[in-house]
Amino acid sequence: MSNGITLNWVPLPGADILSYRLYRSMIGFKVSIVDPALLVGLDIVLTTQVGTPQTITFSGPTSVLDQINDQIIGAHAYAAADPLADYFFVRSDVRVQPGAINITGGTANLLLGIVPRLITERSESILLATIAALPDETETVEYIDLDGVSEDYYALSTVNHLADESIKSTFRQPIDLSGPLCVLEGIVQDLSGRRVTDAKVTVTLMGTPQLAGSSGQISNKPIRTLSGPDGRYSLAVLQGATIRIDIPLTGYSREVLVPQKQFMFVTDLGSDDSANLNIDRNPGFY
């Protein structure tokens, strides 16, 4: 199906991270591998972006994967990269919007581990793997998804030593980036010092960085996240870009130059004249 997708990210030095959870979203679903003899006379009922209802009926000793491929229109079944896997995939032939698979019924669903539902771009996510944090905080974390394709979307969360999981990052496709990134991390607190959960944080591009050897275009569309259960948030932005950070809940707005570093706490960024809220550089109060 593919040569897989290599994913890597820079750890957050000083953050309490026990492990990372990696999620994948695709226009497709997993199917349990079962003995074809158990499925004779049973079926799956679905539609794809083609729009016409399809009934896939199982009728012989041929593998379930092959029987699906012999009948389905607008999608294909693919074996998992792991030869010991007890599942395979069915993916839409149109792997981004308006691609879709709508499982509407079927008598084989229970045996195949299928749940009737509409699957569209980023409509659901599957926990792909849990990756332990590396002892060396400066070492890049890497994971290879052998079953991944470039049209898939991926998201990442972190788990601390109290087993608290952060919110997932925004689902993104594994495309080449236009320059080196800096992960900015901060904490949202109210005036009483309590950490605020689910506070909206928005970063807007104000000035394009100078990227040596790059002629690509950079979108000025804002990127957003929410603070996690401990009030923390993090966003990956291009080094050298001038950005504005806005947290409407606290009235915070600040324009900064992203440093040429892989990681930086927002409190460690240099002060500027465009901040609308003057505060002491106390950890947490930003």
N, C-alpha and C positions, 0 to 999 in steps of 0.2 A: 504493500500500500504506500509506504513512504520510507524514508531513511530515518524517520523520527525527528523530534524537535529537541534541541539543546537549550535549556533554560538556565540562566545564572543571575544572581543578584548579590549586591553588596550587603553584608550584615550591618547591624546598627550597633556600633561600639558603645559599651556602657549600658545598653538596654538589657532588661531582664528577659532573655529569650531562651527557653529550653528547647524549642523545636519550631519548625515551620510546617504549615499545612498547605499543600498545593492542590488547587482545584482546576478542573478542566470543564469547559462547556463546548458542546458540539451539537450540530443538528443531526442527531442520531441517538442510538440506544444500544445497551448491552443485551445479549441474548445468551442464556445459559445453554451449555452443550449437554444434550441428553441423547439417549438411545433413540434413533429414528423409529424403531418399532413401537415405542410408546406413543408416538404422535400420529400414527396412521389414522386417517379420517378426521383429524383435528385441523384447525386453521387459525390464521391471523387475518384480521380485517383492518385495513389502513388506507390512507390516502397520502400522496406526496404532493409536491408543488404542481404535479401534472393535473391534479384535481379529480381524477376519476377514482371512485372507490375500487379497491383491489382486495380480493380474497385469495390468500396464499394457502393452499391445501397440501398437507403432507400425505404422501401415498406409498412410500417404499423405503428400501434400505439405504438409499443414498443419504449422505450427510445432510443435516439440517441446513447448514450454510449453503450447500450446493442447491438444495431444493428451493431455498429462498431466492437465490440468484437466477434460477431458471424461470421464476415467475414474476418477480417484482419489477416495476417500472418506475424510473425516477430515483432509484436508490440502489445500493449494492451492499452485500455482506462481505466482511473482511475478517480473516483470522487474526487473532492477537499475536503480537510478536513473540510472546512467551509460549513455547510449545507445550508447556504444562498448564496453561491457562484453561479454566473451565468455562470460558465464555468467548464469544466473538462479537463483532460490532456490525451494526447496520447503519450506514451513513447516507444522507441525502446526496444525490449527484450535484445539487446546487448547495454548496456548503456554507453560504452566507445568505443573508436576507435577499430575496424572498423565499429561499429554500425552507422547506417544512416537512415534517412527518407527523401525521395525525393517526394515532392508534385508536381506533373506534370500537374494537371488539375482537372476538375470537375465542375459540374453545381451547386453544393451545397456550394461551397467555400464562396460566398459572404454572404449568410445567416449564415454560421457557423463561420465567421470571420477568415477564413483561407486564407493565401497568398501563391501561388505556390513558392517553393524554396527548395533548398537542405540543410538539417540540419545534421551537423556532430558534432564531439566533439569540443566544444568551438567555434562553427561557429557563434553563436549569443548570445545575452544576453537580459534578461528581467529585468526591474527595479522591484525588489521584494518589497521593503519597503523604506520609509524615516524615520529614527530614530533620534529623537531630542538628542542633546548632553546632558549629565548629568551635573547638577550643580557641583557635586563633581568630580573633575578631576582625582581623584585617584580610583574611582569606576569603575569596569569592566562593559563594555556595553554588554548586552546580547540580542539576538533575537532568537526565535524558529521558524524555518520554518517547519510547520506541514506537508507540502507537499513534503519536501525534502527527498532525498535518498542519500546514501553514494557515489554514482557514480556522483552526480551533482557537478558542479563547482561553486564557489562563488567568488565575487570580491567586493571591498569596495572603495568608494570615500568619500571625505569630502566637505561640503559646508560652506563657511564663511559668515559673516554678510553682505557682499556685493553681496551675491548670486552667487559667483564664485565657480564653482565645480572643484575639482582637477581631475587629471587623475585617472582612475580606477587602483586599485592594480592588480597584476597578478592574473588571475583566478586560484583558488586552490580547491582541494577536501577537504572535512571536515574530515581529518584523525587525529589520535592522534599524537601530536608532541613528539619529542624525548627529549625535555628538555625545561626549561623556556626561554622565549624570551625577548630580549631587542629591543625596537623600536628606531632606530637611525634616527634623523632628521637633515637636513642641508639645506643650501640655496646656489644656484649657482649664482655667480655674475661675470661680466667681470671687467676689470681694471678700467673702468669708474664708476663702482658701480651699473650699471644697472643689474637687475635680469634677468637671462637667462631662457627662456622657452624651454622645450623639449631637455634639455641636458641629454645625456646618463650617468647613474651612475651604476657602476658595483661593486659588492662585491664578492670577491673570498676567499674561506676558505683556510687559510694557516696552521692552527693548530687546531686539534680536541679538543673540551672541554672535561674535565673529568666529566662524568655524573654519579652521585651516583645512584646505583641500575638499571642502564640501560645497556643493552647489544646490543642495536640496532646499525645499520650502519648509517652513516651520509654521504650523497653525497657531493662530492667536486665540483659539478657543480655550476658555478657562478649564482648569482641572479642579476637581472637588473631592473631598473626603469627609468623613465624620470622625469625631474623636471617639476613642474606644472606651471600654468600661473604666479604665484608669485615667481617663482624660487625655491620653496621648493620641497624637496623630502624626502621620508621616507622609510625605509626598516626594516623589522623584522628579526633579526638574533639571533642565540643561544648565551645565556650568557656564558661567559668563553671561547668562541672561539677566535682564533687569525685570523683576517681577513685583507684583503687589499681592500681599497676603491679607485677606479679609476674613474676620470672624464676626459676623453680624451680631451674634448673641451677646458678645462682650463689647461691641463697638470698636473692636480693634481693626486698624487698617494701616499697613506699613509697606513702603516701597523699598526694596533691597536689591543689591547686586549679588547674584548667586556665586559663591566662591568656587575656585578651581580645586575642590576637594570632593571626596566621595561621600562624606558625611559631615553634617553640621547641625548643632542645636540652634534653634531660632534665637535663643538668648545670647548666643555667641556671635551673631551677625553684627557688624558694625552699625552704630546709630546713624540716622539720617534725618533730614529736615522735613520729610514727607509723612512722618508718622502722625496720625491724628490723635493718638493716645499716648501721653507721656507717662512712662512708668519707670520705676527703678529696675535695674537688670538683676532681679531676684529670680532664681530658678523657679519656674512654674508660673510666674506672673506675666503671661504674654498671650 
